[in-house]
Amino acid sequence: MRAVLAIMAMFSLASSGCAVAQVNDAIPLWRAAVPTAAAIHPEVTENRLPFGTITRNVSQASIIPYPADPAIANGTAVIIAPGGGFHMLSIDNEGVAVAKWLNSMGVTAFVLRYRLLQTGDDFTSVFIRRLTHFPELVTAVEPLRPMATADGEQAVRYVRANAARFGVRPNRVGMMGFSAGGAVTVWTMMAGHADSRPDFAAAIYPGLLPDPIAVPKKAPPLFVLVADDDKLARGDSGRLDAAWRSAGAKSEFVTYPNGGHGFGMATKGKPTDGWTVRMRDWMQALGVLTK
């Protein structure tokens, strides 16, 4: 409950009221005659404290490429799925900032804008109500799950099929997600399709994971990270790691005594501030940071 109250406090802060221009270089993942979310409300991108830029009402999935500097590019790609409880995407803190961090290590990044639940002017109150009545959130998200899963799979397929264009290797396409984006990452792997299975994956404080977790054949190496005081994702993170290990797959499980939920790339003076070092070390050990 303490974690939920903290999120409620954050969402009680008003939007800055300053709309942010849409990114023009987003690459649509789907063409005509494919499943789309009902566009009841217009897509909104805005500054909302304390998250920075967020996007709501995504009905057409896309990816935004962030190429690594050719001087240090190592041929590895990572697709990033930001969190936001399937009501929004935390584009800054769990998207663009992550992409720039990956770029600094020579990794070409892609921010995934997967399809979301539609929300109107009552966005804040609806989201808080669903967070405090978790079964309602689960019920609302379930119909979206196949669409978000398809978006994750299509992102992997697209990057792999266009590897030469982006200067990456088709066998070094990874995926990582935060919170709801962590669920999208796990769902993408659980789909079990060879052409859309990432070569490695990271789930950062993932939530809304199924029970049981069906580990796919040839499951990729997995990195799971969460704070022990994260009441929203600690349980799911532990179950995910345990499922991977029980299936004989490789999993690195990193926990911190405190840090809460949704810290992303923001530094808060807590142990979780060092999570990027742990993930960098894991990627280095996998060999995906070398040319």
Backbone as CSV, one residue per row, in Angstrom:
resi,resn,N_x,N_y,N_z,CA_x,CA_y,CA_z,C_x,C_y,C_z
1,MET,0.827,-1.209,0.000,0.000,0.000,0.000,0.860,1.258,0.000
2,ARG,1.998,1.201,0.707,2.865,2.373,0.751,3.348,2.738,-0.651
3,ALA,3.673,1.702,-1.457,4.135,1.977,-2.823,3.030,2.608,-3.651
4,VAL,1.815,2.114,-3.483,0.687,2.666,-4.234,0.436,4.114,-3.823
5,LEU,0.526,4.382,-2.529,0.318,5.748,-2.059,1.372,6.698,-2.622
6,ALA,2.604,6.198,-2.748,3.659,7.032,-3.324,3.339,7.383,-4.763
7,ILE,2.842,6.405,-5.510,2.486,6.664,-6.904,1.308,7.616,-6.974
8,MET,0.353,7.450,-6.074,-0.786,8.372,-6.036,-0.308,9.797,-5.797
9,ALA,0.658,9.956,-4.894,1.178,11.292,-4.604,1.824,11.894,-5.834
10,MET,2.545,11.061,-6.597,3.187,11.572,-7.802,2.153,12.013,-8.821
11,PHE,1.090,11.235,-8.957,0.090,11.556,-9.957,-0.819,12.694,-9.523
12,SER,-0.758,13.065,-8.246,-1.550,14.211,-7.826,-0.950,15.507,-8.334
13,LEU,0.298,15.449,-8.778,0.926,16.631,-9.361,0.344,16.873,-10.741
14,ALA,0.059,18.105,-11.031,-0.584,18.427,-12.300,0.394,18.356,-13.447
15,SER,-0.161,18.197,-14.646,0.644,18.312,-15.853,1.186,19.724,-15.940
16,SER,2.361,19.838,-16.570,2.943,21.169,-16.716,2.143,22.021,-17.675
17,GLY,1.290,21.365,-18.463,0.471,22.088,-19.418,1.213,22.430,-20.688
18,CYS,2.443,21.979,-20.787,3.257,22.276,-21.963,3.331,21.043,-22.838
19,ALA,2.644,21.057,-23.951,2.684,19.912,-24.855,4.037,19.829,-25.526
20,VAL,4.513,18.606,-25.729,5.811,18.381,-26.343,5.599,17.902,-27.767
21,ALA,6.403,18.385,-28.685,6.247,17.996,-30.085,6.460,16.497,-30.249
22,GLN,5.676,15.889,-31.114,5.816,14.479,-31.396,7.137,14.208,-32.100
23,VAL,7.723,13.040,-31.837,8.940,12.647,-32.521,8.583,12.260,-33.949
24,ASN,9.259,12.873,-34.903,8.886,12.680,-36.302,9.521,11.467,-36.959
25,ASP,10.558,10.889,-36.313,11.245,9.785,-36.961,10.812,8.415,-36.442
26,ALA,9.641,8.343,-35.815,9.112,7.059,-35.367,8.776,6.197,-36.582
27,ILE,9.106,4.916,-36.504,8.871,3.980,-37.597,7.651,3.126,-37.255
28,PRO,6.560,3.223,-38.021,5.376,2.411,-37.734,5.701,0.919,-37.832
29,LEU,5.169,0.141,-36.908,5.410,-1.300,-36.923,4.389,-2.055,-37.747
30,TRP,3.244,-1.448,-37.951,2.171,-2.126,-38.677,1.697,-1.268,-39.839
31,ARG,1.362,-1.934,-40.911,0.781,-1.257,-42.066,-0.730,-1.424,-42.033
32,ALA,-1.396,-1.140,-43.138,-2.862,-1.280,-43.205,-3.262,-2.738,-43.025
33,ALA,-4.484,-2.924,-42.618,-5.109,-4.253,-42.489,-4.445,-5.117,-41.425
34,VAL,-3.967,-4.489,-40.352,-3.448,-5.241,-39.217,-4.193,-4.778,-37.964
35,PRO,-4.158,-5.575,-36.880,-4.895,-5.193,-35.664,-4.415,-3.858,-35.121
36,THR,-5.343,-3.017,-34.731,-5.005,-1.743,-34.109,-5.902,-1.527,-32.899
37,ALA,-5.390,-0.762,-31.950,-6.208,-0.396,-30.798,-7.206,0.677,-31.232
38,ALA,-8.380,0.645,-30.655,-9.397,1.636,-31.003,-8.934,3.028,-30.575
39,ALA,-8.837,3.939,-31.528,-8.357,5.291,-31.239,-9.527,6.169,-30.798
40,ILE,-9.974,5.955,-29.576,-11.108,6.713,-29.054,-10.692,8.143,-28.744
41,HIS,-9.467,8.287,-28.249,-8.952,9.604,-27.873,-7.689,9.903,-28.678
42,PRO,-7.387,11.154,-28.939,-6.166,11.497,-29.667,-4.928,11.199,-28.827
43,GLU,-3.861,10.842,-29.502,-2.611,10.604,-28.795,-2.126,11.922,-28.183
44,VAL,-1.621,11.832,-26.962,-1.168,13.013,-26.230,0.257,12.778,-25.748
45,THR,1.140,13.720,-26.026,2.487,13.721,-25.462,2.647,15.022,-24.698
46,GLU,3.027,14.921,-23.430,3.059,16.101,-22.577,4.116,15.957,-21.502
47,ASN,4.459,17.058,-20.885,5.326,17.037,-19.711,4.450,16.863,-18.485
48,ARG,4.698,15.806,-17.739,3.917,15.564,-16.525,4.889,15.242,-15.403
49,LEU,4.932,16.127,-14.424,5.821,15.926,-13.292,5.387,14.705,-12.483
50,PRO,6.301,13.914,-11.954,7.758,14.069,-12.003,8.404,13.233,-13.104
51,PHE,7.608,12.740,-14.067,8.105,11.783,-15.043,8.826,12.422,-16.218
52,GLY,8.613,13.702,-16.450,9.113,14.300,-17.677,8.116,14.034,-18.787
53,THR,8.589,13.729,-19.962,7.706,13.507,-21.098,7.012,12.149,-21.001
54,ILE,5.704,12.161,-21.136,4.934,10.912,-21.211,4.068,10.956,-22.472
55,THR,3.668,9.784,-22.910,2.764,9.668,-24.057,1.593,8.797,-23.667
56,ARG,0.390,9.216,-24.043,-0.829,8.447,-23.770,-1.556,8.146,-25.078
57,ASN,-2.447,7.162,-25.015,-3.372,6.835,-26.110,-2.673,6.388,-27.393
58,VAL,-1.568,5.658,-27.246,-0.923,5.094,-28.437,-1.833,4.017,-29.028
59,SER,-2.225,4.193,-30.271,-3.076,3.208,-30.943,-2.380,2.578,-32.147
60,GLN,-1.286,3.200,-32.607,-0.480,2.659,-33.699,0.950,2.504,-33.188
61,ALA,1.371,1.263,-33.032,2.691,1.010,-32.454,3.807,1.428,-33.395
62,SER,4.929,1.870,-32.795,6.083,2.275,-33.587,7.345,2.142,-32.746
63,ILE,8.493,2.280,-33.399,9.765,2.324,-32.689,10.510,3.586,-33.117
64,ILE,11.245,4.155,-32.175,12.054,5.335,-32.448,13.520,4.918,-32.343
65,PRO,14.278,4.983,-33.451,15.678,4.548,-33.415,16.615,5.595,-32.819
66,TYR,17.575,5.116,-32.057,18.651,5.949,-31.514,19.966,5.252,-31.860
67,PRO,20.537,5.573,-33.030,21.762,4.887,-33.477,22.957,5.226,-32.592
68,ALA,23.825,4.246,-32.403,25.068,4.489,-31.685,26.050,5.214,-32.599
69,ASP,26.951,5.945,-32.014,28.008,6.612,-32.767,28.800,5.550,-33.523
70,PRO,28.942,5.668,-34.842,29.678,4.660,-35.621,31.083,4.403,-35.099
71,ALA,31.680,5.396,-34.437,33.042,5.230,-33.938,33.127,4.194,-32.822
72,ILE,32.019,3.983,-32.103,32.035,3.021,-30.987,30.977,1.939,-31.133
73,ALA,30.167,1.974,-32.200,29.088,0.999,-32.371,29.654,-0.419,-32.378
74,ASN,28.978,-1.314,-31.649,29.472,-2.684,-31.512,28.582,-3.724,-32.182
75,GLY,27.536,-3.286,-32.889,26.685,-4.229,-33.600,25.546,-4.796,-32.787
76,THR,25.373,-4.318,-31.557,24.284,-4.801,-30.698,23.124,-3.812,-30.725
77,ALA,21.915,-4.337,-30.710,20.701,-3.518,-30.659,19.887,-3.904,-29.435
78,VAL,19.226,-2.919,-28.829,18.311,-3.186,-27.715,17.031,-2.400,-27.932
79,ILE,15.913,-3.097,-27.873,14.582,-2.478,-27.945,14.138,-2.183,-26.516
80,ILE,13.723,-0.948,-26.256,13.357,-0.503,-24.911,11.847,-0.305,-24.824
81,ALA,11.208,-0.981,-23.888,9.772,-0.811,-23.654,9.563,-0.030,-22.357
82,PRO,9.226,1.263,-22.433,9.013,2.055,-21.215,7.799,1.547,-20.432
83,GLY,7.768,1.887,-19.147,6.623,1.530,-18.326,5.579,2.638,-18.300
84,GLY,4.554,2.418,-17.472,3.471,3.390,-17.341,2.134,2.733,-17.089
85,GLY,2.151,1.497,-16.592,0.898,0.830,-16.230,-0.067,0.633,-17.380
86,PHE,0.433,0.623,-18.617,-0.381,0.480,-19.827,-1.351,1.637,-20.025
87,HIS,-1.182,2.692,-19.223,-1.983,3.908,-19.371,-1.169,5.033,-20.007
88,MET,0.141,4.899,-19.955,1.028,5.906,-20.520,2.372,5.253,-20.768
89,LEU,3.260,5.969,-21.449,4.646,5.556,-21.616,5.535,6.616,-20.982
90,SER,6.411,6.216,-20.085,7.370,7.135,-19.474,8.532,7.313,-20.447
91,ILE,8.276,8.100,-21.488,9.189,8.207,-22.623,10.568,8.735,-22.230
92,ASP,10.628,9.698,-21.324,11.925,10.266,-20.921,12.705,9.307,-20.025
93,ASN,12.179,9.066,-18.844,12.922,8.378,-17.793,13.168,6.907,-18.089
94,GLU,12.254,6.262,-18.799,12.404,4.836,-19.078,12.494,4.548,-20.576
95,GLY,12.796,5.594,-21.344,12.895,5.430,-22.788,14.111,6.134,-23.360
96,VAL,13.979,7.425,-23.615,15.047,8.194,-24.258,16.328,8.183,-23.421
97,ALA,16.201,8.389,-22.112,17.391,8.402,-21.256,18.092,7.047,-21.273
98,VAL,17.314,5.974,-21.335,17.886,4.629,-21.410,18.600,4.442,-22.744
99,ALA,17.970,4.924,-23.824,18.574,4.814,-25.147,19.926,5.517,-25.195
100,LYS,20.002,6.707,-24.601,21.263,7.452,-24.620,22.331,6.746,-23.790
101,TRP,21.919,6.116,-22.690,22.871,5.336,-21.895,23.408,4.155,-22.711
102,LEU,22.527,3.449,-23.405,22.958,2.337,-24.248,23.874,2.834,-25.369
103,ASN,23.524,3.972,-25.964,24.372,4.563,-27.003,25.794,4.792,-26.503
104,SER,25.929,5.202,-25.246,27.255,5.494,-24.690,28.129,4.251,-24.623
105,MET,27.497,3.061,-24.682,28.236,1.802,-24.666,28.346,1.200,-26.069
106,GLY,27.944,1.959,-27.094,28.041,1.478,-28.463,26.855,0.678,-28.937
107,VAL,25.777,0.688,-28.156,24.572,-0.083,-28.490,23.564,0.805,-29.208
108,THR,23.034,0.333,-30.316,21.968,1.046,-31.014,20.646,0.712,-30.329
109,ALA,19.873,1.726,-29.999,18.651,1.535,-29.217,17.407,1.905,-30.013
110,PHE,16.297,1.311,-29.625,14.995,1.589,-30.235,13.969,1.693,-29.118
111,VAL,13.303,2.825,-28.994,12.261,2.992,-27.980,10.944,2.521,-28.579
112,LEU,10.335,1.541,-27.945,9.092,0.945,-28.425,7.888,1.694,-27.877
113,ARG,7.046,2.150,-28.778,5.787,2.794,-28.406,4.675,1.776,-28.653
114,TYR,4.474,0.871,-27.686,3.462,-0.170,-27.830,2.077,0.396,-27.518
115,ARG,1.048,-0.326,-27.959,-0.319,0.164,-27.809,-0.755,0.196,-26.343
116,LEU,-1.571,1.195,-26.021,-1.969,1.462,-24.643,-3.483,1.483,-24.485
117,LEU,-3.917,1.443,-23.230,-5.321,1.687,-22.917,-5.665,3.130,-23.256
118,GLN,-6.856,3.349,-23.703,-7.300,4.698,-24.052,-7.747,5.448,-22.795
119,THR,-7.321,6.707,-22.664,-7.682,7.513,-21.505,-8.057,8.924,-21.946
120,GLY,-9.009,9.510,-21.238,-9.451,10.860,-21.542,-8.933,11.853,-20.521
121,ASP,-9.716,12.899,-20.291,-9.312,13.936,-19.340,-9.266,13.419,-17.904
122,ASP,-9.930,12.287,-17.672,-9.935,11.705,-16.327,-8.793,10.705,-16.136
123,PHE,-7.770,10.812,-16.958,-6.620,9.897,-16.928,-6.096,9.664,-15.518
124,THR,-5.796,10.729,-14.788,-5.176,10.587,-13.474,-6.068,9.828,-12.510
125,SER,-7.353,10.194,-12.440,-8.247,9.537,-11.478,-8.486,8.079,-11.839
126,VAL,-8.594,7.787,-13.132,-8.810,6.404,-13.567,-7.593,5.547,-13.227
127,PHE,-6.412,6.076,-13.510,-5.190,5.323,-13.242,-5.026,5.054,-11.754
128,ILE,-5.243,6.061,-10.919,-5.112,5.879,-9.476,-6.138,4.864,-8.965
129,ARG,-7.364,4.941,-9.485,-8.392,3.990,-9.044,-7.989,2.561,-9.371
130,ARG,-7.458,2.364,-10.569,-7.066,1.009,-10.970,-5.846,0.523,-10.202
131,LEU,-4.925,1.428,-9.865,-3.770,1.026,-9.070,-4.176,0.602,-7.670
132,THR,-5.194,1.246,-7.124,-5.636,0.929,-5.767,-6.677,-0.188,-5.738
133,HIS,-7.166,-0.581,-6.901,-8.073,-1.733,-7.026,-7.473,-2.633,-8.098
134,PHE,-6.406,-3.362,-7.706,-5.576,-4.074,-8.671,-6.349,-5.022,-9.584
135,PRO,-7.355,-5.744,-9.102,-8.116,-6.609,-10.016,-8.727,-5.837,-11.189
136,GLU,-9.128,-4.583,-10.938,-9.681,-3.767,-12.018,-8.600,-3.464,-13.059
137,LEU,-7.377,-3.210,-12.601,-6.273,-2.955,-13.527,-5.991,-4.195,-14.370
138,VAL,-5.952,-5.350,-13.728,-5.701,-6.599,-14.454,-6.777,-6.839,-15.509
139,THR,-8.029,-6.604,-15.131,-9.144,-6.792,-16.064,-9.045,-5.833,-17.248
140,ALA,-8.671,-4.591,-16.970,-8.561,-3.590,-18.035,-7.440,-3.927,-19.003
141,VAL,-6.332,-4.458,-18.485,-5.155,-4.714,-19.312,-5.285,-5.995,-20.131
142,GLU,-6.010,-6.984,-19.646,-6.033,-8.302,-20.299,-6.372,-8.243,-21.786
143,PRO,-7.397,-7.477,-22.230,-7.670,-7.428,-23.671,-6.547,-6.778,-24.474
144,LEU,-5.727,-5.972,-23.817,-4.628,-5.293,-24.494,-3.414,-6.203,-24.652
145,ARG,-3.335,-7.220,-23.822,-2.140,-8.064,-23.792,-1.753,-8.625,-25.162
146,PRO,-2.671,-9.216,-25.943,-2.246,-9.748,-27.250,-1.728,-8.675,-28.195
147,MET,-2.270,-7.464,-28.097,-1.802,-6.381,-28.963,-0.410,-5.915,-28.551
148,ALA,-0.193,-5.724,-27.248,1.120,-5.300,-26.779,2.165,-6.372,-27.056
149,THR,1.773,-7.639,-26.916,2.679,-8.744,-27.232,3.046,-8.729,-28.706
150,ALA,2.047,-8.541,-29.554,2.303,-8.481,-30.998,3.234,-7.321,-31.338
151,ASP,3.078,-6.189,-30.642,3.947,-5.043,-30.879,5.387,-5.366,-30.508
152,GLY,5.580,-6.041,-29.372,6.926,-6.431,-28.962,7.553,-7.382,-29.956
153,GLU,6.765,-8.364,-30.401,7.292,-9.318,-31.373,7.642,-8.636,-32.695
154,GLN,6.762,-7.750,-33.138,7.004,-7.082,-34.414,8.229,-6.169,-34.348
155,ALA,8.457,-5.565,-33.190,9.641,-4.724,-33.032,10.913,-5.546,-33.207
156,VAL,10.948,-6.729,-32.589,12.119,-7.596,-32.729,12.287,-8.021,-34.185
157,ARG,11.181,-8.423,-34.806,11.254,-8.833,-36.211,11.777,-7.703,-37.092
158,TYR,11.265,-6.498,-36.855,11.645,-5.367,-37.705,13.139,-5.053,-37.581
159,VAL,13.614,-4.976,-36.348,15.024,-4.655,-36.142,15.903,-5.748,-36.735
160,ARG,15.524,-6.988,-36.523,16.328,-8.108,-37.046,16.323,-8.109,-38.578
161,ALA,15.162,-7.847,-39.184,15.064,-7.848,-40.641,15.817,-6.683,-41.261
162,ASN,15.978,-5.593,-40.492,16.652,-4.393,-40.991,18.000,-4.180,-40.316
163,ALA,18.600,-5.270,-39.866,19.855,-5.180,-39.126,20.939,-4.464,-39.921
164,ALA,21.062,-4.796,-41.194,22.112,-4.166,-42.008,21.900,-2.665,-42.110
165,ARG,20.655,-2.255,-42.237,20.334,-0.822,-42.335,20.782,-0.060,-41.097
166,PHE,20.640,-0.683,-39.929,20.973,-0.004,-38.679,22.388,-0.323,-38.192
167,GLY,23.128,-1.133,-38.939,24.485,-1.461,-38.563,24.580,-2.375,-37.355
168,VAL,23.595,-3.277,-37.205,23.615,-4.212,-36.079,23.591,-5.645,-36.606
169,ARG,23.870,-6.578,-35.728,23.870,-7.991,-36.094,22.496,-8.600,-35.798
170,PRO,21.959,-9.382,-36.713,20.632,-9.963,-36.483,20.578,-10.939,-35.322
171,ASN,21.740,-11.430,-34.875,21.771,-12.352,-33.734,22.184,-11.659,-32.439
172,ARG,22.138,-10.303,-32.449,22.436,-9.540,-31.235,21.377,-8.465,-31.032
173,VAL,20.128,-8.911,-31.083,18.991,-8.014,-30.874,18.378,-8.331,-29.511
174,GLY,18.553,-7.432,-28.567,18.024,-7.629,-27.229,16.781,-6.798,-26.982
175,MET,16.154,-7.028,-25.842,14.964,-6.261,-25.465,14.973,-6.056,-23.965
176,MET,14.562,-4.872,-23.529,14.447,-4.609,-22.099,13.207,-3.770,-21.838
177,GLY,12.625,-3.953,-20.660,11.414,-3.212,-20.344,11.340,-2.883,-18.873
178,PHE,10.622,-1.810,-18.575,10.441,-1.328,-17.214,8.979,-1.468,-16.822
179,SER,8.709,-2.072,-15.653,7.346,-2.171,-15.135,6.418,-2.810,-16.177
180,ALA,5.423,-2.068,-16.678,4.550,-2.622,-17.717,5.346,-3.012,-18.954
181,GLY,6.390,-2.226,-19.262,7.260,-2.583,-20.377,8.010,-3.873,-20.108
182,GLY,8.269,-4.158,-18.820,8.859,-5.442,-18.462,7.915,-6.582,-18.778
183,ALA,6.620,-6.350,-18.532,5.619,-7.358,-18.888,5.597,-7.581,-20.396
184,VAL,5.658,-6.498,-21.175,5.673,-6.630,-22.635,6.894,-7.443,-23.079
185,THR,8.035,-7.202,-22.435,9.247,-7.951,-22.752,9.062,-9.434,-22.461
186,VAL,8.496,-9.755,-21.300,8.279,-11.152,-20.930,7.244,-11.798,-21.846
187,TRP,6.144,-11.096,-22.131,5.132,-11.629,-23.040,5.723,-11.914,-24.416
188,THR,6.608,-11.027,-24.870,7.240,-11.220,-26.173,8.047,-12.513,-26.187
189,MET,8.799,-12.759,-25.125,9.578,-14.001,-25.050,8.675,-15.215,-24.911
190,MET,7.622,-15.099,-24.103,6.720,-16.223,-23.873,5.969,-16.643,-25.124
191,ALA,5.846,-15.739,-26.104,5.157,-16.094,-27.345,5.854,-17.260,-28.030
192,GLY,7.158,-17.389,-27.812,7.879,-18.575,-28.256,8.167,-18.669,-29.739
193,HIS,8.136,-17.556,-30.457,8.404,-17.578,-31.894,9.869,-17.243,-32.149
194,ALA,10.552,-18.101,-32.906,11.987,-17.944,-33.116,12.336,-16.610,-33.763
195,ASP,11.503,-16.148,-34.715,11.851,-14.917,-35.435,11.634,-13.663,-34.609
196,SER,10.887,-13.773,-33.513,10.606,-12.586,-32.690,11.134,-12.725,-31.266
197,ARG,11.929,-13.751,-31.032,12.493,-13.944,-29.701,13.783,-13.132,-29.591
198,PRO,13.891,-12.226,-28.619,15.138,-11.476,-28.460,16.288,-12.410,-28.099
199,ASP,17.496,-11.997,-28.435,18.672,-12.819,-28.154,19.098,-12.711,-26.698
200,PHE,18.695,-11.672,-26.029,18.890,-11.498,-24.590,17.849,-10.486,-24.132
201,ALA,17.546,-10.478,-22.838,16.462,-9.606,-22.369,16.700,-9.170,-20.937
202,ALA,16.102,-8.035,-20.592,16.177,-7.509,-19.228,14.792,-7.033,-18.811
203,ALA,14.390,-7.414,-17.608,13.110,-6.983,-17.045,13.408,-6.193,-15.777
204,ILE,13.163,-4.881,-15.845,13.453,-4.006,-14.715,12.138,-3.732,-13.976
205,TYR,12.060,-4.132,-12.733,10.843,-4.113,-11.903,9.578,-4.422,-12.717
206,PRO,9.514,-5.641,-13.328,8.353,-6.009,-14.157,7.119,-6.282,-13.309
207,GLY,5.951,-5.981,-13.859,4.695,-6.258,-13.163,3.676,-6.862,-14.099
208,LEU,2.540,-7.280,-13.535,1.437,-7.864,-14.291,1.865,-9.100,-15.077
209,LEU,2.745,-9.911,-14.474,3.176,-11.137,-15.137,2.176,-12.254,-14.865
210,PRO,2.013,-13.172,-15.802,1.051,-14.257,-15.623,1.515,-15.252,-14.567
211,ASP,0.605,-16.045,-14.074,0.910,-17.092,-13.114,0.211,-18.369,-13.573
212,PRO,0.955,-19.378,-13.996,2.414,-19.475,-13.970,3.066,-18.773,-15.161
213,ILE,4.373,-18.599,-15.076,5.150,-18.028,-16.176,5.649,-19.178,-17.037
214,ALA,5.205,-19.222,-18.281,5.574,-20.303,-19.202,6.867,-19.927,-19.910
215,VAL,7.965,-20.515,-19.488,9.268,-20.207,-20.080,9.357,-20.864,-21.458
216,PRO,9.700,-20.102,-22.492,9.749,-20.677,-23.842,10.965,-21.583,-24.030
217,LYS,10.911,-22.433,-25.026,12.075,-23.224,-25.392,13.150,-22.275,-25.913
218,LYS,14.383,-22.623,-25.660,15.519,-21.787,-26.059,15.358,-20.367,-25.501
219,ALA,14.970,-20.299,-24.240,14.779,-18.996,-23.591,16.090,-18.225,-23.575
220,PRO,16.047,-16.945,-23.918,17.281,-16.147,-23.943,17.779,-15.831,-22.540
221,PRO,19.070,-15.493,-22.409,19.598,-15.055,-21.110,18.797,-13.852,-20.618
222,LEU,18.509,-13.846,-19.309,17.619,-12.834,-18.742,18.284,-12.125,-17.570
223,PHE,18.057,-10.816,-17.499,18.522,-9.991,-16.388,17.276,-9.419,-15.713
224,VAL,17.108,-9.670,-14.412,15.943,-9.190,-13.666,16.437,-8.314,-12.523
225,LEU,15.832,-7.136,-12.372,16.283,-6.215,-11.328,15.083,-5.563,-10.654
226,VAL,15.147,-5.477,-9.313,14.050,-4.893,-8.544,14.547,-4.492,-7.163
227,ALA,13.867,-3.554,-6.526,14.155,-3.184,-5.137,13.285,-4.030,-4.208
228,ASP,13.835,-4.400,-3.061,13.084,-5.229,-2.119,11.854,-4.519,-1.570
229,ASP,11.870,-3.180,-1.549,10.713,-2.457,-1.021,9.711,-2.077,-2.112
230,ASP,9.870,-2.659,-3.296,8.933,-2.416,-4.396,7.762,-3.394,-4.261
231,LYS,6.678,-2.938,-3.645,5.526,-3.804,-3.391,4.764,-4.138,-4.662
232,LEU,4.980,-3.375,-5.713,4.270,-3.633,-6.969,4.939,-4.694,-7.816
233,ALA,6.274,-4.848,-7.702,6.976,-5.726,-8.645,7.910,-6.744,-8.000
234,ARG,8.119,-6.667,-6.678,9.074,-7.587,-6.053,8.661,-9.040,-6.235
235,GLY,7.378,-9.336,-6.045,6.916,-10.708,-6.168,7.040,-11.246,-7.579
236,ASP,6.592,-10.464,-8.562,6.668,-10.898,-9.955,8.114,-11.080,-10.395
237,SER,9.002,-10.210,-9.935,10.409,-10.314,-10.321,11.016,-11.616,-9.816
238,GLY,10.710,-11.947,-8.567,11.211,-13.199,-8.007,10.653,-14.417,-8.726
239,ARG,9.365,-14.377,-9.062,8.763,-15.503,-9.781,9.377,-15.671,-11.164
240,LEU,9.666,-14.547,-11.815,10.248,-14.601,-13.150,11.621,-15.258,-13.120
241,ASP,12.455,-14.816,-12.194,13.789,-15.412,-12.063,13.692,-16.902,-11.749
242,ALA,12.819,-17.257,-10.819,12.672,-18.659,-10.425,12.194,-19.515,-11.594
243,ALA,11.268,-18.999,-12.393,10.762,-19.751,-13.540,11.872,-20.007,-14.551
244,TRP,12.664,-18.977,-14.811,13.771,-19.125,-15.778,14.761,-20.180,-15.300
245,ARG,15.133,-20.090,-14.026,16.109,-21.033,-13.478,15.557,-22.462,-13.442
246,SER,14.284,-22.596,-13.105,13.674,-23.930,-13.044,13.654,-24.594,-14.405
247,ALA,13.572,-23.773,-15.455,13.554,-24.301,-16.819,14.959,-24.548,-17.356
248,GLY,15.975,-24.281,-16.538,17.345,-24.485,-16.975,17.893,-23.350,-17.812
249,ALA,17.177,-22.224,-17.826,17.620,-21.061,-18.589,18.467,-20.158,-17.685
250,LYS,19.232,-19.275,-18.297,20.127,-18.389,-17.553,19.387,-17.137,-17.092
251,SER,19.526,-16.824,-15.803,18.907,-15.619,-15.254,19.824,-14.999,-14.219
252,GLU,20.000,-13.692,-14.324,20.749,-12.913,-13.342,19.736,-12.088,-12.564
253,PHE,19.628,-12.340,-11.257,18.623,-11.658,-10.439,19.319,-10.691,-9.497
254,VAL,19.054,-9.390,-9.665,19.692,-8.356,-8.864,18.625,-7.652,-8.038
255,THR,18.840,-7.583,-6.734,17.922,-6.857,-5.860,18.686,-5.804,-5.062
256,TYR,17.951,-4.775,-4.647,18.496,-3.722,-3.803,17.593,-3.592,-2.580
257,PRO,18.133,-3.223,-1.421,17.302,-3.143,-0.216,16.192,-2.111,-0.318
258,ASN,16.427,-1.024,-1.053,15.367,-0.025,-1.226,15.605,0.761,-2.499
259,GLY,14.566,1.444,-2.925,14.612,2.193,-4.178,13.229,2.378,-4.763
260,GLY,12.266,1.569,-4.254,10.890,1.713,-4.699,10.668,1.269,-6.131
261,HIS,9.629,1.831,-6.723,9.202,1.437,-8.071,9.310,2.634,-9.012
262,GLY,9.716,2.366,-10.247,9.682,3.394,-11.271,10.852,4.355,-11.266
263,PHE,12.003,3.953,-10.710,13.125,4.891,-10.645,13.762,5.130,-12.011
264,GLY,13.728,4.142,-12.888,14.268,4.332,-14.227,15.696,4.842,-14.193
265,MET,15.981,5.867,-15.011,17.329,6.424,-15.086,17.538,7.561,-14.086
266,ALA,16.496,7.926,-13.341,16.610,9.027,-12.382,17.433,8.590,-11.172
267,THR,18.311,9.449,-10.709,19.075,9.165,-9.501,18.344,9.768,-8.307
268,LYS,18.214,8.969,-7.252,17.430,9.388,-6.089,18.193,9.243,-4.780
269,GLY,19.508,9.017,-4.873,20.292,8.858,-3.661,20.007,7.550,-2.950
270,LYS,19.591,6.539,-3.700,19.267,5.230,-3.124,20.120,4.154,-3.791
271,PRO,20.169,2.952,-3.195,21.006,1.896,-3.765,20.716,1.606,-5.240
272,THR,19.455,1.780,-5.644,19.091,1.490,-7.030,19.768,2.417,-8.038
273,ASP,20.371,3.505,-7.579,21.050,4.419,-8.495,22.140,3.709,-9.291
274,GLY,22.657,2.611,-8.758,23.746,1.910,-9.428,23.323,0.777,-10.330
275,TRP,22.028,0.696,-10.655,21.562,-0.472,-11.425,22.180,-0.555,-12.816
276,THR,22.479,0.581,-13.422,23.023,0.532,-14.785,24.407,-0.115,-14.806
277,VAL,25.160,0.027,-13.720,26.471,-0.611,-13.637,26.311,-2.124,-13.649
278,ARG,25.336,-2.617,-12.887,25.113,-4.069,-12.832,24.665,-4.619,-14.187
279,MET,23.794,-3.875,-14.867,23.352,-4.358,-16.171,24.470,-4.265,-17.201
280,ARG,25.270,-3.214,-17.130,26.415,-3.112,-18.043,27.365,-4.287,-17.848
281,ASP,27.636,-4.643,-16.597,28.520,-5.769,-16.323,27.945,-7.065,-16.874
282,TRP,26.627,-7.224,-16.742,25.958,-8.426,-17.260,26.072,-8.477,-18.780
283,MET,25.828,-7.359,-19.438,25.949,-7.310,-20.901,27.387,-7.571,-21.340
284,GLN,28.338,-7.033,-20.584,29.749,-7.271,-20.892,30.067,-8.770,-20.796
285,ALA,29.547,-9.418,-19.740,29.790,-10.854,-19.566,29.168,-11.681,-20.692
286,LEU,28.037,-11.199,-21.231,27.396,-11.893,-22.354,28.203,-11.730,-23.652
287,GLY,29.061,-10.730,-23.689,29.847,-10.475,-24.886,29.168,-9.591,-25.900
288,VAL,28.084,-8.900,-25.500,27.343,-8.086,-26.466,27.794,-6.622,-26.498
289,LEU,28.825,-6.293,-25.705,29.360,-4.944,-25.730,30.697,-4.861,-26.478
290,THR,31.113,-5.974,-27.044,32.334,-5.992,-27.838,31.986,-6.142,-29.312
291,LYS,32.825,-5.590,-30.170,32.576,-5.676,-31.608,32.821,-7.095,-32.106
